[in-house]
Amino acid sequence: MAFRRRNKSYPFFSQEFLIQNHADIVFSLVIFILIGLMFEATAKTAILFIQPQYNITILSLEGEVTTYHYGWKDGATILFYFFIAIILHAVVQEYLLDKVNRRLHLSKSKNTKFNESGQLCVFHLVSSVWSFYILITEGYLLHPSSLWEHYPHSHLRFQVKFFYLTQLAYWLHALPELYFQKVRKEEIPRQLQYICLYLLHISAAYLLNLNRVGLVLLFLQYVTELGFHIARLLYFTDENHQKMFDLWAVSFVFTRMATLTLMFLAVGFGLARSENQGLDVELGNFNTVLIRMTVLLVVCLTQSWLLWKFIRFQLRRWREFRHEQAVRKKATTKQPLRQLKRDSLGHHENGILKAENGLSSRTKKLKSP
């Protein structure tokens, strides 16, 4: 399974060899793990990588319900889907984005941003639809109080746990992709910022059993980011498409306000009035004043930083727009008006120079006496 066309052959385990063949190497590791399922001696080990662990069967009114909690074995599952994310990244890049790039003929800087937006557009689309489906089926949107009631939410349904594991795997895979995709040095700090922020917030929601609130916040964030990357893709295809950025600006501010409101409602008020107060690592209860205040502080700082960057971006964009308008006005005022050319003696009419009094400018010949 070759993901990229190879014009040159490089020595084994060289830097260029790893960059060109990283998807094929990872695909071989995935096949090796899947083959392990075929043999009884290795099946138990291989299943650790593929299927979420720590399942518990509970008897309820609906019958037997299987739930999950987290543990150190989740690292193996995250590693497997980390490999899957690298393979899917290569597939999208090779069979979708590279074909579009050949037609657009973008510069190197725009090409990097186009690939970034293309990859994130696919991921945000899938994640937003998936998270919305979970919110509907679990009933979190119809019953908002369930976001903090009966805390700790340490027993997860399969789809909730699998969603969080794949989210962590995707954002972890984004770190080596900076090397594999040869991202420019100027772009690396910006991409590292949002990758680390996603890893921090998703890990905190998963480990602190704030998974229900985290699902709602991730859905809002992914929908907003999906609008931004769609707007940027349209802008690269045609620079006149800028209305989508205005829609994204409205949704961005709304998401920041909704995130702060929901966190104060769920963590600041809901968990503060909960009966389960205290720290119990075995039960997954982290409902203490210190942890609640730390979570709220981190979220507030993150949202404030995002809003500050957003305001700076909008002000810079507004200044550039005003500068362009001023340049256009100066250009129009400097253009001289076209005036009708008139001779000092008169004007031209039907190819004959006429005087101002309507007579021809030619002097009449006097008759010889």
VEXRO-692758 format. One record per residue (C-alpha): residue in one letter; x, y, z; residue number from 1. Coordinates in steps of 0.5 Angstrom, whole numbers, plus 2048, in hexadecimal, padded with zeros to 3 digits. Each point is the difference from the previous one (the first is absolute). Last residue first. Example, Ala and Ser with C-alpha at 12.3 -4.5 7.8 and 13.67 -1.06 7.14 Angstrom:
# VEXRO-692758
   residu     X     Y     Z   num
        S   81B   7FE   80E     2
        A   7FE   7F9   802     1
# end
This chain:
# VEXRO-692758
   residu     X     Y     Z   num
        P   7F3   8BD   78B   369
        S   802   7F9   802   368
        K   7FB   7FD   804   367
        L   801   7FF   807   366
        K   801   7F9   803   365
        K   7FC   7FF   806   364
        T   804   7FE   806   363
        R   7FE   7F9   803   362
        S   7FD   800   807   361
        S   7F9   7FE   7FD   360
        L   7FB   804   803   359
        G   7FB   7FD   805   358
        N   802   806   805   357
        E   804   7FC   804   356
        A   804   7FE   7FA   355
        K   800   7F9   7FD   354
        L   805   7FC   7FE   353
        I   7FE   7FB   7FB   352
        G   800   7F8   801   351
        N   7F8   800   801   350
        E   801   805   805   349
        H   806   802   804   348
        H   800   805   805   347
        G   802   808   800   346
        L   806   804   800   345
        S   803   7FE   806   344
        D   7FF   7F9   7FE   343
        R   7FB   7FC   805   342
        K   801   7F9   802   341
        L   7FA   7FD   804   340
        Q   802   7FF   807   339
        R   801   7F9   804   338
        L   800   801   807   337
        P   807   7FE   804   336
        Q   801   7FA   804   335
        K   802   802   807   334
        T   7FA   7FF   803   333
        T   7FF   7F9   7FE   332
        A   806   7FE   803   331
        K   800   803   806   330
        K   7F9   7FD   802   329
        R   803   7F9   7FE   328
        V   806   801   805   327
        A   7FB   802   805   326
        Q   7FB   7FA   7FF   325
        E   806   7FB   800   324
        H   803   804   807   323
        R   7F9   7FF   803   322
        F   800   7F9   7FE   321
        E   807   7FE   803   320
        R   7FE   804   806   319
        W   7F9   7FC   801   318
        R   804   7F9   7FF   317
        R   805   802   805   316
        L   7FB   802   805   315
        Q   7FC   7F9   7FF   314
        F   807   7FC   801   313
        R   801   804   806   312
        I   7F9   7FF   803   311
        F   800   7F8   7FE   310
        K   807   800   804   309
        W   7FD   803   806   308
        L   7FA   7FC   7FF   307
        L   804   7F9   800   306
        W   804   803   806   305
        S   7FA   801   804   304
        Q   7FD   7F9   7FE   303
        T   806   7FD   803   302
        L   801   804   806   301
        C   7F9   7FF   802   300
        V   800   7F8   7FE   299
        V   807   7FF   805   298
        L   7FD   804   805   297
        L   7F9   7FC   800   296
        V   804   7FA   801   295
        T   805   802   805   294
        M   7FA   803   804   293
        R   7FC   7F9   800   292
        I   806   7FD   802   291
        L   802   804   806   290
        V   7F8   800   802   289
        T   800   7F8   800   288
        N   7FC   7FC   7FB   287
        F   805   7FB   7FE   286
        N   7FC   7FA   800   285
        G   803   7FA   7FC   284
        L   7FE   7FA   805   283
        E   807   7FE   801   282
        V   803   807   800   281
        D   7FB   803   805   280
        L   800   807   802   279
        G   7FB   804   803   278
        Q   7F9   802   7FF   277
        N   7FA   7FB   7FE   276
        E   7FA   804   802   275
        S   800   804   7FA   274
        R   7FF   808   801   273
        A   807   802   7FE   272
        L   800   7FB   7FA   271
        G   7FA   804   7FD   270
        F   802   807   802   269
        G   807   801   7FD   268
        V   801   7FA   7FC   267
        A   7F9   7FF   7FD   266
        L   7FE   807   7FF   265
        F   807   803   800   264
        M   802   7FC   7FB   263
        L   7FA   801   7FC   262
        T   800   807   800   261
        L   808   800   7FE   260
        T   7FF   7FC   7FA   259
        A   7F9   803   7FE   258
        M   804   807   800   257
        R   806   7FD   7FC   256
        T   7FC   7FD   7FB   255
        F   7FB   806   7FF   254
        V   807   804   7FE   253
        F   802   7FB   7FB   252
        S   7F9   7FF   7FD   251
        V   800   807   7FE   250
        A   807   800   7FE   249
        W   7FF   7FA   7FC   248
        L   7FA   803   7FC   247
        D   804   806   7FE   246
        F   806   7FC   7FE   245
        M   7FB   7FC   7FB   244
        K   7FE   807   7FD   243
        Q   808   800   7FD   242
        H   7FF   7FC   7FA   241
        N   803   805   7FB   240
        E   807   7FD   801   239
        D   7FE   7FA   7FC   238
        T   803   7F9   801   237
        F   804   802   806   236
        Y   7FA   804   803   235
        L   7FB   7FA   7FF   234
        L   805   7FC   804   233
        R   801   805   806   232
        A   7F8   801   800   231
        I   800   7F8   801   230
        H   805   800   805   229
        F   7FD   806   804   228
        G   7F9   7FC   800   227
        L   803   7FA   802   226
        E   803   803   806   225
        T   7F9   803   802   224
        V   7FD   7F9   800   223
        Y   806   7FD   803   222
        Q   800   804   806   221
        L   7F8   800   801   220
        F   801   7F8   800   219
        L   806   800   804   218
        L   7FD   804   806   217
        V   7FA   7FB   800   216
        L   804   7FA   800   215
        G   804   803   806   214
        V   7FA   802   804   213
        R   7FE   7F8   800   212
        N   808   7FE   801   211
        L   801   804   806   210
        N   803   7F9   803   209
        L   806   803   802   208
        L   804   7FC   7FC   207
        Y   7FC   801   7F9   206
        A   7FF   807   801   205
        A   807   802   802   204
        S   803   7FC   7FA   203
        I   7FB   803   7FB   202
        H   802   807   803   201
        L   808   7FF   800   200
        L   800   7FC   7F9   199
        Y   7FC   806   7FD   198
        L   804   805   803   197
        C   806   7FD   7FE   196
        I   7FE   7FF   7F9   195
        Y   7FE   807   800   194
        Q   807   803   802   193
        L   804   7FB   7FC   192
        Q   7FC   803   7F9   191
        R   802   807   802   190
        P   807   7FE   802   189
        I   802   7FC   7F9   188
        E   7FD   805   7FB   187
        E   807   804   800   186
        K   804   7F9   800   185
        R   7FC   7FE   7F9   184
        V   7FD   7FA   801   183
        K   804   7FA   7FD   182
        Q   7F9   7FB   7FF   181
        F   804   7FB   804   180
        Y   803   804   805   179
        L   7F9   804   802   178
        E   7FD   7F9   7FF   177
        P   804   7FE   806   176
        L   7FB   804   805   175
        A   7FA   800   7FC   174
        H   800   7F8   802   173
        L   7FF   802   807   172
        W   7FA   804   7FE   171
        Y   7FD   7FA   7FD   170
        A   801   7FB   805   169
        L   7FD   805   806   168
        Q   7FA   801   7FC   167
        T   7FF   7F8   7FE   166
        L   801   7FE   807   165
        Y   7FA   806   802   164
        F   7FB   7FD   7FB   163
        F   802   7F9   802   162
        K   7FE   802   807   161
        V   7F9   803   7FE   160
        Q   7FE   7FB   7FB   159
        F   802   7FA   805   158
        R   7FB   803   805   157
        L   804   803   806   156
        H   800   7FF   808   155
        S   804   805   803   154
        H   7FB   805   800   153
        P   802   803   807   152
        Y   7FB   803   801   151
        H   7F8   7FE   800   150
        E   7FE   807   7FD   149
        W   805   804   7FD   148
        L   7FF   800   7F8   147
        S   7F9   7FC   802   146
        S   7FD   807   801   145
        P   800   802   7F9   144
        H   7FB   7FA   7FF   143
        L   7FE   801   7F8   142
        L   807   801   7FE   141
        Y   803   7FB   804   140
        G   7FB   7FA   7FE   139
        E   806   7FB   7FF   138
        T   7FD   7FF   7F8   137
        I   800   807   7FF   136
        L   807   802   803   135
        I   803   7FA   7FD   134
        Y   7FD   802   7F9   133
        F   803   807   801   132
        S   807   7FE   802   131
        W   800   7FB   7F9   130
        V   7FD   806   7FC   129
        S   805   805   803   128
        S   806   7FB   800   127
        V   7FF   7FE   7F8   126
        L   800   807   7FE   125
        H   805   802   804   124
        F   805   7FB   7FE   123
        V   7FE   801   7F8   122
        C   801   808   801   121
        L   807   7FF   804   120
        Q   803   7FC   7FB   119
        G   7FE   805   7FA   118
        S   802   806   805   117
        E   807   7FD   801   116
        N   801   7FF   7F9   115
        F   7FD   807   7FE   114
        K   805   803   805   113
        T   806   7FC   7FD   112
        N   7FE   802   7F9   111
        K   7FF   807   802   110
        S   807   801   802   109
        K   803   7FC   7FA   108
        S   7FC   804   7FB   107
        L   7FA   7FD   7FD   106
        H   7FF   7FD   7F9   105
        L   7F9   7FE   801   104
        R   7FF   7FA   7FC   103
        R   806   7FC   803   102
        N   7FE   802   807   101
        V   7F9   7FD   7FE   100
        K   803   7F9   7FF    99
        D   805   801   806    98
        L   7FA   801   804    97
        L   7FB   7FA   7FE    96
        Y   804   7FA   7FF    95
        E   807   801   803    94
        Q   7FE   804   806    93
        V   7FA   7FD   802    92
        V   803   7F9   7FF    91
        A   806   802   804    90
        H   7FC   803   806    89
        L   7FC   7FA   800    88
        I   807   7FC   801    87
        I   802   804   806    86
        A   7F9   800   803    85
        I   800   7F8   800    84
        F   807   800   803    83
        F   7FE   805   806    82
        Y   7FA   7FB   800    81
        F   804   7FB   802    80
        L   804   804   805    79
        I   7FA   802   803    78
        T   7FE   7F9   801    77
        A   806   7FF   804    76
        G   800   806   804    75
        D   7F9   7FE   802    74
        K   803   7FA   804    73
        W   802   805   806    72
        G   7F9   801   802    71
        Y   7F9   803   7FE    70
        H   7F9   7FE   801    69
        Y   7FB   7FC   7FC    68
        T   7F9   7FE   800    67
        T   7FC   7FA   7FE    66
        V   7F9   800   801    65
        E   7FC   7FA   802    64
        G   7F8   801   800    63
        E   7FD   806   7FF    62
        L   7FE   801   807    61
        S   807   7FF   802    60
        L   805   7FA   801    59
        I   807   803   7FF    58
        T   806   7FD   7FC    57
        I   807   803   800    56
        N   805   801   7FB    55
        Y   807   802   802    54
        Q   803   800   7F9    53
        P   7FE   803   7F9    52
        Q   801   7FC   7FA    51
        I   806   800   7FB    50
        F   807   800   804    49
        L   7FE   7FC   806    48
        I   7FD   7FB   7FB    47
        A   807   7FE   7FD    46
        T   802   7FE   807    45
        K   7FA   7FB   801    44
        A   801   7FE   7F9    43
        T   807   7FE   800    42
        A   800   7F9   802    41
        E   7F9   7FF   7FD    40
        F   803   802   7F9    39
        M   7FC   803   7FB    38
        L   7FF   807   804    37
        G   808   801   800    36
        I   7FF   801   7F8    35
        L   7FC   806   802    34
        I   806   803   804    33
        F   805   7FE   7FA    32
        I   7FB   804   7FB    31
        V   800   806   804    30
        L   808   800   801    29
        S   800   7FF   7F8    28
        F   7FC   806   7FF    27
        V   805   804   805    26
        I   805   7FE   7FB    25
        D   7FC   802   7FA    24
        A   7FE   807   803    23
        H   807   802   802    22
        N   803   7FE   7F9    21
        Q   802   807   7FD    20
        I   802   803   807    19
        L   803   7FA   802    18
        F   804   7FF   7FA    17
        E   802   808   800    16
        Q   803   7FF   807    15
        S   804   7FA   7FE    14
        F   7FD   7F9   803    13
        F   802   7FD   7FA    12
        P   804   804   7FA    11
        Y   7FB   804   7FC    10
        S   7FD   7FE   7F9     9
        K   7FE   806   7FC     8
        N   7F9   802   7FC     7
        R   7FC   7FC   805     6
        R   7F8   801   7FF     5
        R   7FD   800   807     4
        F   7FB   7FC   804     3
        A   803   7F9   7FD     2
        M   7FC   7FA   803     1
# end
